[in-house]
């Protein structure tokens, strides 16, 4: 897998959205789980890319 199909979108408890490569998070990750500090290193805060306004 590569490209968009290889991405996972995650929202944390504070409402921040992250995009991560699927292989960078643990295999048993469930939506709503907290990212570890190591996993977060491989993710990008979407709000830094597109801002905080909704389209």
N, C-alpha and C positions, 0 to 999 in steps of 0.2 A: 504494500500500500504506500502511496505517496500523495502529496498535495492535500487538498481540503479533506479528503476522506480519512486522512491520518491525524486529524485534529479533534480535540475534545474541548468543549466549552464548559467552564465551571464558574459558578457564582458562589462567593463565600458568604458567611453570616453577616458581614458588614455591607453586602451588596456590591462588592467589587467583582468584576467579571474577568476571568483569565482564559487564555487560549493556550493549550499545551499540546505537544505531540503525544499521541496515544501511548507510545512506548516509554514516555518519561514519567508516567504515573503508575502506581502499583496496580497489579492485575485485578485485585478485588475492589478497586475504587468505585464508590457509588456516588451518584449525584447528591450533593449536600455534605459529603465528607470534607474534612479539613485537609488542605494540602500540607505536607511536611515541608520544612524549610529547604530540604534538598530538592523536592519536587518543584517547589516554587522557583528555584533557580533556573529551571528549564521551561518555565511558563512566562507568558507576557501579559501584563495587566492591560486589558483591552481599553480601559478608560484613558490610558496614556496615548493610545493610538487614535481613537476616534472622539475623545472628549467624553464629557459626562451627560451631554444632552441626548435625548432620544430623538430618533428621526421620525 
